[in-house]
């Protein structure tokens, strides 16, 4: 791997670490305000909606500048959102409810993340050859999941009584910090992680790849995005990999909140302890991602689809487990199945997007689809929570949906192959004339 790849990994690690720690701190803030239970998944909803609304524009932005500069600018937006959340207590002076202010602040972090993503993934196809994309994705996903683990655990630790009491006891002479709660004490620590990520962004190398001048006309940008969207969905390989990654990210975001609710109602764990369970799932994803990167070449990427069917069925087993060591093992196994089947799909989609489109535009299309899925699935989950559906019923519905949807994508791939062999396109560096 080129040296610049490791700088990208470091920047991604600290930025993702902060995103996940901030989610736990944000949930803690809402709980301190005694907000309704259905509002908690709206944090992810506000974070994600930017990926959908900004999709026609962030691809052009990512391709208009060297990717390292784009990542620095967008990470700075994340810092602003993080610090905005710190001032939630003053939101009333602007006529905004404190809980809505928290949602808006995490939404601003989401805007930075939405613009960050096309640059983060797009630079991989500029820096590395197609044969290394599965390996690179394995490392990126493995590191991202490690940051999810540590970020979730960090967020849980910062709001835990033992650590928050230490932070709250710090007295700065002649300065009233306004920090009175565990969640408030956590936010400045989390902001530091974003700042470290920004420092690494400054050292990401310029790959030298340049695209034609990007239009600044928003109507043209939407039109170009629509063309890119159509191109990827019409491609016989693009539509399969896009379907799977779209399904996975929607399911993964929802599973985060399902695990927290399940830990509370089924296992009786507080938020700081439940955050560790999320970390167990992330451990599994990292293991699956590394295994896929080691043993699944790009040419064999579509062979992993049955793992998605298995994952949905294994999720249902959560309702029968209460012994904590078995809970950890089950969540790790679920995560391993997820990492094993999504990493090759990510690599295949990036490869087809790079061949058919440009790096930034293809990732923007991917983000639009994946995050639309997240919005829909989180909205459905919030609705079920609002209707007071039992968590076990939600888990069964979730597992059956995941397995059934993956099975339908497998059938679509078989039908495509009966008409024409699309697998020979994998690895080609330019589209067939």
PEMO-V928174 format. One record per helix or strand of 3 or more residues. SS is the DSSP state (alpha for helix, beta for strand). FROM is the first residue (numbers start at 1). TO is the last residue. If there is no record, write none. Layout:
{{SS:FROM:TO} {SS:FROM:TO}}
This chain:
{{alpha:3:32} {alpha:37:53} {alpha:55:64} {alpha:67:86} {alpha:88:94} {alpha:98:127} {alpha:130:159} {alpha:161:169} {alpha:182:201} {alpha:218:234} {alpha:238:265} {alpha:271:295} {alpha:298:304} {alpha:306:320} {alpha:324:356} {alpha:359:386} {alpha:391:419} {alpha:423:425}}
